[in-house]
Amino acid sequence: MEILYTVLSILLFIVAVLLIIIILMQKTKGAEIGAIFGSGAAAAVLGAGASNILTKITYWLGGIFLFIVFALSFIHHKTIKSPTVIDDIPAQTEKIPEKQE
C-alpha cells in the first residue's frame, strides 16, 4: 500500500502543477492579465480554438485531481492502525507513595 500511496502522491503533484499551468494559460474574461502568464502563447501555439481545448483539459485535470485526492484519503484511512488517536495514548498508572514508619 505504501508504494501505491507514494505513486499517487507523485501523480497528484504532477497533476496539480499541470492544472496550475493550464489555468494560467487560459484567457481571462477581465483585464487580460492572463497574457502575462502566457495565454497569448497558448493561442499562438494551439490556434483559435485554444480556449475550448484548454477548458476541456482543465475539466479533465480537475476531475483526475479530485479522484486522486479521494483515493489517497481512502488508502490513508485503511492503513490507520487504530480508529482514534486516543487509542494510541499509553495508559498512565499512578504510583502510590509508600508510608514510612
N, CA, C and O atoms as a MOPAC input file, in Angstrom:
PM7 MOZYME 1SCF
protein

 N      0.81700 1    -1.20500 1     0.00000 1
 C      0.00000 1     0.00000 1     0.00000 1
 C      0.86000 1     1.26800 1     0.00000 1
 O      0.46400 1     2.30700 1    -0.52700 1
 N      2.05100 1     1.15300 1     0.60600 1
 C      2.90100 1     2.34100 1     0.66800 1
 C      3.39500 1     2.75100 1    -0.71100 1
 O      3.54400 1     3.94000 1    -0.99200 1
 N      3.64700 1     1.77800 1    -1.56600 1
 C      4.11000 1     2.09600 1    -2.92200 1
 C      2.99500 1     2.79600 1    -3.69500 1
 O      3.24500 1     3.78500 1    -4.38400 1
 N      1.78200 1     2.29600 1    -3.58700 1
 C      0.64200 1     2.92500 1    -4.25900 1
 C      0.41800 1     4.33800 1    -3.73700 1
 O      0.13200 1     5.25200 1    -4.51000 1
 N      0.54600 1     4.51500 1    -2.42600 1
 C      0.37400 1     5.83300 1    -1.81200 1
 C      1.43100 1     6.80200 1    -2.34500 1
 O      1.12300 1     7.95400 1    -2.64800 1
 N      2.67300 1     6.33600 1    -2.45800 1
 C      3.76300 1     7.17500 1    -2.96300 1
 C      3.54300 1     7.52700 1    -4.43400 1
 O      3.71900 1     8.67900 1    -4.83300 1
 N      3.16500 1     6.55100 1    -5.22700 1
 C      2.92900 1     6.79400 1    -6.65600 1
 C      1.78400 1     7.79000 1    -6.84600 1
 O      1.88200 1     8.70900 1    -7.65900 1
 N      0.70300 1     7.60400 1    -6.09500 1
 C     -0.43500 1     8.53000 1    -6.21300 1
 C     -0.07100 1     9.92800 1    -5.72500 1
 O     -0.56100 1    10.91800 1    -6.26900 1
 N      0.78100 1    10.02100 1    -4.70800 1
 C      1.21100 1    11.33900 1    -4.23000 1
 C      2.03600 1    12.06400 1    -5.27800 1
 O      1.86000 1    13.26400 1    -5.48800 1
 N      2.93000 1    11.34900 1    -5.93400 1
 C      3.73300 1    11.94800 1    -7.00600 1
 C      2.84700 1    12.35000 1    -8.17300 1
 O      3.01700 1    13.42800 1    -8.74400 1
 N      1.90100 1    11.48700 1    -8.53100 1
 C      0.96800 1    11.79500 1    -9.61800 1
 C      0.10100 1    13.00700 1    -9.26500 1
 O     -0.20100 1    13.83000 1   -10.12900 1
 N     -0.29200 1    13.11200 1    -8.01000 1
 C     -1.08100 1    14.26900 1    -7.56600 1
 C     -0.28500 1    15.55700 1    -7.72400 1
 O     -0.82300 1    16.57500 1    -8.16100 1
 N      0.98500 1    15.51500 1    -7.37400 1
 C      1.83900 1    16.69200 1    -7.53100 1
 C      1.95100 1    17.09600 1    -9.00100 1
 O      1.84300 1    18.27700 1    -9.33100 1
 N      2.16600 1    16.12700 1    -9.87400 1
 C      2.29200 1    16.40900 1   -11.30600 1
 C      0.99500 1    16.99400 1   -11.86100 1
 O      1.02200 1    17.96900 1   -12.61200 1
 N     -0.13100 1    16.40300 1   -11.49300 1
 C     -1.42900 1    16.90300 1   -11.96500 1
 C     -1.68500 1    18.32000 1   -11.44000 1
 O     -2.22600 1    19.16100 1   -12.15800 1
 N     -1.30000 1    18.57900 1   -10.19500 1
 C     -1.50100 1    19.91400 1    -9.63500 1
 C     -0.68200 1    20.95900 1   -10.38000 1
 O     -1.18100 1    22.04700 1   -10.66500 1
 N      0.56100 1    20.64300 1   -10.69500 1
 C      1.40200 1    21.57900 1   -11.44900 1
 C      0.83400 1    21.79700 1   -12.84700 1
 O      0.76700 1    22.93500 1   -13.31100 1
 N      0.42300 1    20.72700 1   -13.52400 1
 C     -0.18200 1    20.86700 1   -14.84800 1
 C     -1.46400 1    21.69000 1   -14.80300 1
 O     -1.72900 1    22.49800 1   -15.69300 1
 N     -2.25500 1    21.47500 1   -13.75600 1
 C     -3.50300 1    22.22400 1   -13.61300 1
 C     -3.22200 1    23.70700 1   -13.43200 1
 O     -3.91900 1    24.54400 1   -14.00600 1
 N     -2.21900 1    24.03900 1   -12.64700 1
 C     -1.84800 1    25.44900 1   -12.46000 1
 C     -1.39400 1    26.06000 1   -13.78100 1
 O     -1.79800 1    27.17100 1   -14.12400 1
 N     -0.55800 1    25.34000 1   -14.51900 1
 C     -0.05000 1    25.85700 1   -15.80300 1
 C     -1.19300 1    26.05300 1   -16.80300 1
 O     -1.25600 1    27.08100 1   -17.47700 1
 N     -2.09000 1    25.07700 1   -16.90000 1
 C     -3.20700 1    25.17200 1   -17.85300 1
 C     -4.14200 1    26.32100 1   -17.47900 1
 O     -4.62100 1    27.04100 1   -18.35500 1
 N     -4.39900 1    26.49300 1   -16.20300 1
 C     -5.28100 1    27.58600 1   -15.77800 1
 C     -4.64600 1    28.93400 1   -16.09100 1
 O     -5.33800 1    29.85500 1   -16.52500 1
 N     -3.35000 1    29.06200 1   -15.88100 1
 C     -2.69400 1    30.33300 1   -16.17000 1
 C     -2.58900 1    30.61300 1   -17.66600 1
 O     -2.44700 1    31.77000 1   -18.06100 1
 N     -2.65500 1    29.59300 1   -18.49600 1
 C     -2.58900 1    29.79400 1   -19.94500 1
 C     -3.91400 1    30.27000 1   -20.53900 1
 O     -3.94100 1    30.78300 1   -21.65700 1
 N     -4.99900 1    30.10500 1   -19.80800 1
 C     -6.30700 1    30.46400 1   -20.35700 1
 C     -6.49900 1    31.97300 1   -20.37200 1
 O     -5.93600 1    32.71100 1   -19.56400 1
 N     -7.30800 1    32.39300 1   -21.31500 1
 C     -7.64700 1    33.81600 1   -21.39200 1
 C     -8.61400 1    34.16100 1   -20.27300 1
 O     -9.50400 1    33.38300 1   -19.93000 1
 N     -8.41900 1    35.32800 1   -19.72300 1
 C     -9.33500 1    35.78600 1   -18.67700 1
 C    -10.44500 1    36.60400 1   -19.30500 1
 O    -10.29300 1    37.15300 1   -20.39600 1
 N    -11.54600 1    36.67700 1   -18.61000 1
 C    -12.66800 1    37.46900 1   -19.10800 1
 C    -12.56800 1    38.90900 1   -18.63700 1
 O    -13.33200 1    39.76900 1   -19.07700 1
 N    -11.61800 1    39.17300 1   -17.73500 1
 C    -11.48300 1    40.50200 1   -17.15600 1
 C    -10.44200 1    41.34600 1   -17.85400 1
 O    -10.58100 1    41.68400 1   -19.03000 1
 N     -9.40900 1    41.67800 1   -17.12700 1
 C     -8.41400 1    42.64900 1   -17.58600 1
 C     -7.29900 1    42.03800 1   -18.42200 1
 O     -6.28700 1    42.69600 1   -18.66500 1
 N     -7.45800 1    40.80600 1   -18.86400 1
 C     -6.46300 1    40.13800 1   -19.69500 1
 C     -5.10300 1    40.04700 1   -19.00800 1
 O     -4.06600 1    40.18300 1   -19.65700 1
 N     -5.10800 1    39.82000 1   -17.71800 1
 C     -3.85500 1    39.63000 1   -17.00600 1
 C     -3.24900 1    38.27300 1   -17.32800 1
 O     -2.07100 1    38.03800 1   -17.05700 1
 N     -4.04000 1    37.38600 1   -17.90100 1
 C     -3.53700 1    36.07800 1   -18.28600 1
 C     -2.47100 1    36.15200 1   -19.36400 1
 O     -1.69300 1    35.21200 1   -19.52700 1
 N     -2.42000 1    37.25500 1   -20.10300 1
 C     -1.41200 1    37.41500 1   -21.14600 1
 C     -0.00900 1    37.47700 1   -20.54200 1
 O      0.97000 1    37.11900 1   -21.19500 1
 N      0.08000 1    37.92600 1   -19.31100 1
 C      1.37800 1    37.98100 1   -18.63700 1
 C      1.92300 1    36.57900 1   -18.45500 1
 O      3.12700 1    36.35500 1   -18.57700 1
 N      1.04000 1    35.63500 1   -18.16200 1
 C      1.45700 1    34.27900 1   -17.84900 1
 C      1.42600 1    33.34800 1   -19.05900 1
 O      1.62600 1    32.14300 1   -18.90500 1
 N      1.18600 1    33.86000 1   -20.22500 1
 C      1.31900 1    33.03000 1   -21.41200 1
 C      0.05000 1    32.65700 1   -22.13500 1
 O      0.07700 1    31.72600 1   -22.94000 1
 N     -1.06000 1    33.32500 1   -21.89600 1
 C     -2.26700 1    32.95500 1   -22.63100 1
 C     -2.13700 1    33.31200 1   -24.10900 1
 O     -2.73900 1    32.65900 1   -24.96100 1
 N     -1.36600 1    34.33100 1   -24.41200 1
 C     -1.12400 1    34.67300 1   -25.80600 1
 C     -0.32000 1    33.58700 1   -26.51100 1
 O     -0.53600 1    33.30300 1   -27.68900 1
 N      0.60000 1    32.99100 1   -25.78300 1
 C      1.41300 1    31.90800 1   -26.35500 1
 C      0.56100 1    30.68100 1   -26.62800 1
 O      0.77900 1    29.97800 1   -27.61500 1
 N     -0.40200 1    30.42100 1   -25.76600 1
 C     -1.28200 1    29.26800 1   -25.96500 1
 C     -2.11400 1    29.45400 1   -27.23000 1
 O     -2.31000 1    28.50600 1   -27.99100 1
 N     -2.59800 1    30.66300 1   -27.45500 1
 C     -3.38900 1    30.92500 1   -28.65300 1
 C     -2.51300 1    30.80200 1   -29.90600 1
 O     -2.97400 1    30.32600 1   -30.94300 1
 N     -1.25800 1    31.22900 1   -29.80600 1
 C     -0.36800 1    31.16100 1   -30.96300 1
 C     -0.01300 1    29.71200 1   -31.30100 1
 O      0.06100 1    29.34000 1   -32.47200 1
 N      0.20500 1    28.91000 1   -30.27500 1
 C      0.61100 1    27.52200 1   -30.49900 1
 C     -0.57300 1    26.63000 1   -30.85700 1
 O     -0.50100 1    25.84300 1   -31.80100 1
 N     -1.65600 1    26.75400 1   -30.10700 1
 C     -2.79400 1    25.85500 1   -30.26800 1
 C     -3.85300 1    26.34800 1   -31.24600 1
 O     -4.76100 1    25.59400 1   -31.59700 1
 N     -3.75600 1    27.57600 1   -31.68700 1
 C     -4.69800 1    28.09400 1   -32.67100 1
 C     -5.88100 1    28.80500 1   -32.03200 1
 O     -5.87900 1    29.09700 1   -30.83600 1
 N     -6.90100 1    29.08100 1   -32.86100 1
 C     -8.04700 1    29.86900 1   -32.40900 1
 C     -8.90900 1    29.12200 1   -31.41300 1
 O     -9.53200 1    29.74100 1   -30.55000 1
 N     -8.95700 1    27.81400 1   -31.51400 1
 C     -9.78900 1    27.03200 1   -30.59600 1
 C     -9.06600 1    26.63500 1   -29.32500 1
 O     -9.44400 1    25.66700 1   -28.66500 1
 N     -8.02900 1    27.38000 1   -28.98200 1
 C     -7.21900 1    27.02400 1   -27.82200 1
 C     -8.02700 1    27.10600 1   -26.52400 1
 O     -7.82400 1    26.30200 1   -25.61400 1
 N     -8.91800 1    28.05300 1   -26.44200 1
 C     -9.66900 1    28.20300 1   -25.19000 1
 C    -10.57700 1    27.00100 1   -24.95100 1
 O    -10.73300 1    26.57400 1   -23.80700 1
 N    -11.17900 1    26.44600 1   -26.00400 1
 C    -12.00900 1    25.26500 1   -25.83800 1
 C    -11.18500 1    24.05500 1   -25.40000 1
 O    -11.59800 1    23.29900 1   -24.52100 1
 N    -10.02800 1    23.88000 1   -26.01600 1
 C     -9.15900 1    22.75600 1   -25.66800 1
 C     -8.65600 1    22.91100 1   -24.24000 1
 O     -8.66300 1    21.95500 1   -23.46500 1
 N     -8.21700 1    24.12100 1   -23.89500 1
 C     -7.70400 1    24.35600 1   -22.54900 1
 C     -8.79100 1    24.16400 1   -21.49500 1
 O     -8.51600 1    23.68100 1   -20.39700 1
 N    -10.01700 1    24.53900 1   -21.82700 1
 C    -11.12300 1    24.34800 1   -20.89200 1
 C    -11.38800 1    22.86600 1   -20.65900 1
 O    -11.60100 1    22.43800 1   -19.52400 1
 N    -11.37500 1    22.09100 1   -21.73100 1
 C    -11.59200 1    20.64200 1   -21.59700 1
 C    -10.46300 1    19.98500 1   -20.80100 1
 O    -10.71000 1    19.13100 1   -19.95000 1
 N     -9.22300 1    20.39200 1   -21.08400 1
 C     -8.08800 1    19.84400 1   -20.33800 1
 C     -8.19900 1    20.21300 1   -18.85800 1
 O     -7.87900 1    19.40400 1   -17.98700 1
 N     -8.65100 1    21.42900 1   -18.58000 1
 C     -8.81900 1    21.86300 1   -17.19300 1
 C     -9.86500 1    21.01300 1   -16.48300 1
 O     -9.66100 1    20.61100 1   -15.33800 1
 N    -10.97800 1    20.73700 1   -17.14500 1
 C    -12.01800 1    19.89400 1   -16.54300 1
 C    -11.48300 1    18.48700 1   -16.25300 1
 O    -11.71600 1    17.93800 1   -15.17600 1
 N    -10.77100 1    17.91500 1   -17.21600 1
 C    -10.23500 1    16.56800 1   -17.03000 1
 C     -9.18900 1    16.52800 1   -15.91900 1
 O     -9.20400 1    15.63000 1   -15.07700 1
 N     -8.28500 1    17.49900 1   -15.92000 1
 C     -7.26300 1    17.52800 1   -14.86900 1
 C     -7.88700 1    17.75500 1   -13.49400 1
 O     -7.43200 1    17.19000 1   -12.50000 1
 N     -8.92700 1    18.57900 1   -13.44300 1
 C     -9.63000 1    18.78900 1   -12.17100 1
 C    -10.28600 1    17.51400 1   -11.67100 1
 O    -10.23400 1    17.20600 1   -10.48000 1
 N    -10.90400 1    16.77500 1   -12.58100 1
 C    -11.52600 1    15.50300 1   -12.20500 1
 C    -10.50200 1    14.47700 1   -11.75000 1
 O    -10.72400 1    13.76100 1   -10.77300 1
 N     -9.37300 1    14.40500 1   -12.46100 1
 C     -8.30400 1    13.48700 1   -12.07800 1
 C     -7.73400 1    13.87500 1   -10.71900 1
 O     -7.44800 1    13.01500 1    -9.88600 1
 N     -7.57400 1    15.17200 1   -10.50500 1
 C     -7.07500 1    15.66900 1    -9.21900 1
 C     -7.98400 1    15.23000 1    -8.07700 1
 O     -7.51200 1    14.71600 1    -7.06300 1
 N     -9.28300 1    15.43200 1    -8.24400 1
 C    -10.23500 1    15.04400 1    -7.19500 1
 C    -10.24100 1    13.53500 1    -6.96600 1
 O    -10.31900 1    13.08200 1    -5.82500 1
 N    -10.15900 1    12.76100 1    -8.03800 1
 C    -10.12500 1    11.30300 1    -7.90100 1
 C     -8.90000 1    10.85200 1    -7.11700 1
 O     -9.00100 1     9.99500 1    -6.23900 1
 N     -7.74400 1    11.42800 1    -7.43300 1
 C     -6.51700 1    11.04300 1    -6.72800 1
 C     -6.58100 1    11.43300 1    -5.25800 1
 O     -6.13300 1    10.68100 1    -4.39200 1
 N     -7.14100 1    12.61200 1    -4.97500 1
 C     -7.26600 1    13.03900 1    -3.57500 1
 C     -8.17000 1    12.08000 1    -2.79800 1
 O     -7.84300 1    11.68900 1    -1.67700 1
 N     -9.30000 1    11.70300 1    -3.38800 1
 C    -10.19200 1    10.75300 1    -2.70900 1
 C     -9.53600 1     9.38500 1    -2.55000 1
 O     -9.71600 1     8.73300 1    -1.52100 1
 N     -8.77500 1     8.94000 1    -3.55600 1
 C     -8.08300 1     7.65600 1    -3.46300 1
 C     -7.02900 1     7.68600 1    -2.36100 1
 O     -6.90400 1     6.72900 1    -1.59700 1
 N     -6.26900 1     8.77800 1    -2.27300 1
 C     -5.26900 1     8.90200 1    -1.20800 1
 C     -5.92700 1     8.93000 1     0.16700 1
 O     -5.41600 1     8.34300 1     1.12000 1
 N     -7.04600 1     9.60700 1     0.26100 1
 C     -7.77000 1     9.65100 1     1.53600 1
 C     -8.25800 1     8.26800 1     1.93500 1
 O     -8.16800 1     7.89300 1     3.10400 1
 N     -8.77000 1     7.51200 1     0.98500 1
 C     -9.25800 1     6.16000 1     1.24900 1
 C     -8.11700 1     5.23900 1     1.68000 1
 O     -8.25400 1     4.47100 1     2.63300 1
 N     -6.99000 1     5.32400 1     0.97000 1
 C     -5.83600 1     4.49000 1     1.31400 1
 C     -5.31700 1     4.84500 1     2.70100 1
 O     -4.99200 1     3.96100 1     3.49400 1
 N     -5.23900 1     6.13100 1     2.99000 1
 C     -4.76000 1     6.55300 1     4.31000 1
 C     -5.70100 1     6.06100 1     5.41300 1
 O     -5.25200 1     5.62500 1     6.47300 1
 N     -6.97900 1     6.13200 1     5.16000 1
 C     -7.96600 1     5.68500 1     6.14800 1
 C     -7.83900 1     4.18500 1     6.40300 1
 O     -7.99100 1     3.73500 1     7.53800 1
 N     -7.56300 1     3.41200 1     5.36000 1
 C     -7.44300 1     1.95800 1     5.51300 1
 C     -6.14700 1     1.52700 1     6.19400 1
 O     -6.08900 1     0.44500 1     6.77800 1
 N     -5.10700 1     2.35800 1     6.12500 1
 C     -3.82800 1     1.98300 1     6.71500 1
 C     -3.68100 1     2.41400 1     8.17100 1
 O     -2.69800 1     2.05400 1     8.81900 1
 N     -4.62600 1     3.16800 1     8.69000 1
 C     -4.55400 1     3.59000 1    10.09400 1
 C     -4.76800 1     2.37300 1    10.98200 1
 O     -5.69200 1     1.58800 1    10.77000 1
 N     -3.89900 1     2.22600 1    11.98200 1
 C     -3.96300 1     1.05400 1    12.84800 1
 C     -5.09500 1     1.13900 1    13.86600 1
 O     -5.72500 1     0.12900 1    14.18000 1
 N     -5.35500 1     2.32200 1    14.37500 1
 C     -6.42100 1     2.46200 1    15.36300 1
 C     -7.44200 1     3.47700 1    14.86600 1
 O     -7.08200 1     4.41600 1    14.15500 1
 N     -8.69500 1     3.30300 1    15.22400 1
 C     -9.72400 1     4.20500 1    14.71300 1
 C     -9.65400 1     5.61500 1    15.30300 1
 O    -10.13200 1     6.56600 1    14.68400 1
 N     -9.06900 1     5.75900 1    16.48300 1
 C     -8.98600 1     7.08500 1    17.08800 1
 C     -7.58100 1     7.34700 1    17.58900 1
 O     -6.79700 1     6.41600 1    17.77300 1
 N     -7.26900 1     8.58800 1    17.80500 1
 C     -5.97200 1     8.97800 1    18.32500 1
 C     -5.85500 1     8.58900 1    19.79800 1
 O     -4.76100 1     8.31000 1    20.28700 1
 N     -6.96700 1     8.57300 1    20.48800 1
 C     -6.96500 1     8.26600 1    21.91700 1
 C     -6.47600 1     6.84900 1    22.17800 1
 O     -5.87100 1     6.59400 1    23.21900 1
 N     -6.71800 1     5.93300 1    21.26800 1
 C     -6.24900 1     4.55900 1    21.43800 1
 C     -4.72800 1     4.44800 1    21.40200 1
 O     -4.16700 1     3.48700 1    21.93000 1
 N     -4.06100 1     5.41000 1    20.79200 1
 C     -2.61000 1     5.37500 1    20.69500 1
 C     -1.90800 1     5.89200 1    21.95300 1
 O     -0.71000 1     5.67400 1    22.12700 1
 N     -2.63900 1     6.56600 1    22.81700 1
 C     -2.04200 1     7.12000 1    24.04200 1
 C     -1.84800 1     5.99200 1    25.04400 1
 O     -2.79500 1     5.27000 1    25.35200 1
 N     -0.63500 1     5.83200 1    25.55400 1
 C     -0.43000 1     4.76400 1    26.53900 1
 C     -1.12400 1     5.09800 1    27.86100 1
 O     -1.22900 1     6.25900 1    28.25700 1
 N     -1.58700 1     4.05200 1    28.52100 1
 C     -2.26800 1     4.25400 1    29.80400 1
 C     -1.24500 1     4.62900 1    30.86400 1
 O     -0.15800 1     4.05500 1    30.92200 1
 N     -1.59900 1     5.58800 1    31.69300 1
 C     -0.71400 1     6.02400 1    32.76300 1
 C     -1.18900 1     5.43200 1    34.07700 1
 O     -2.38400 1     5.41300 1    34.37200 1
 N     -0.26900 1     4.96800 1    34.83200 1
 C     -0.60900 1     4.42900 1    36.14700 1
 C      0.01500 1     5.30000 1    37.21400 1
 O      1.15000 1     5.75700 1    37.08400 1
 N     -0.73200 1     5.51800 1    38.25200 1
 C     -0.23100 1     6.32900 1    39.35900 1
 C      0.44800 1     5.43400 1    40.36700 1
 O     -0.06400 1     4.37200 1    40.72000 1
 N      1.58900 1     5.86500 1    40.82000 1
 C      2.28600 1     5.12800 1    41.87400 1
 C      1.92600 1     5.78100 1    43.21100 1
 O      2.07800 1     6.98800 1    43.40200 1
 N      1.46300 1     4.96700 1    44.09300 1
 C      1.11400 1     5.45300 1    45.43100 1
 C      2.36700 1     5.40900 1    46.28600 1
 O      2.99100 1     4.35800 1    46.43100 1
 N      2.73200 1     6.54400 1    46.84900 1
 C      3.94300 1     6.55400 1    47.68000 1
 C      3.74900 1     5.70300 1    48.92900 1
 O      2.68900 1     5.71300 1    49.55600 1
 N      4.78900 1     4.97800 1    49.26600 1
 C      4.73000 1     4.13400 1    50.46000 1
 C      4.88600 1     4.97500 1    51.70600 1
 O      5.63100 1     5.95400 1    51.72000 1
 N      4.17000 1     4.58100 1    52.76500 1
 C      4.27000 1     5.30500 1    54.03400 1
 C      5.51200 1     4.83500 1    54.76500 1
 O      5.78900 1     3.64000 1    54.86500 1
 N      6.22800 1     5.77700 1    55.25700 1
 C      7.41800 1     5.43200 1    56.02500 1
 C      7.07700 1     5.45500 1    57.50300 1
 O      6.48100 1     6.41500 1    57.99100 1
 N      7.44800 1     4.41500 1    58.20700 1
 C      7.15600 1     4.35500 1    59.63700 1
 C      8.39700 1     4.34100 1    60.44500 1
 O      8.33200 1     4.29200 1    61.67300 1

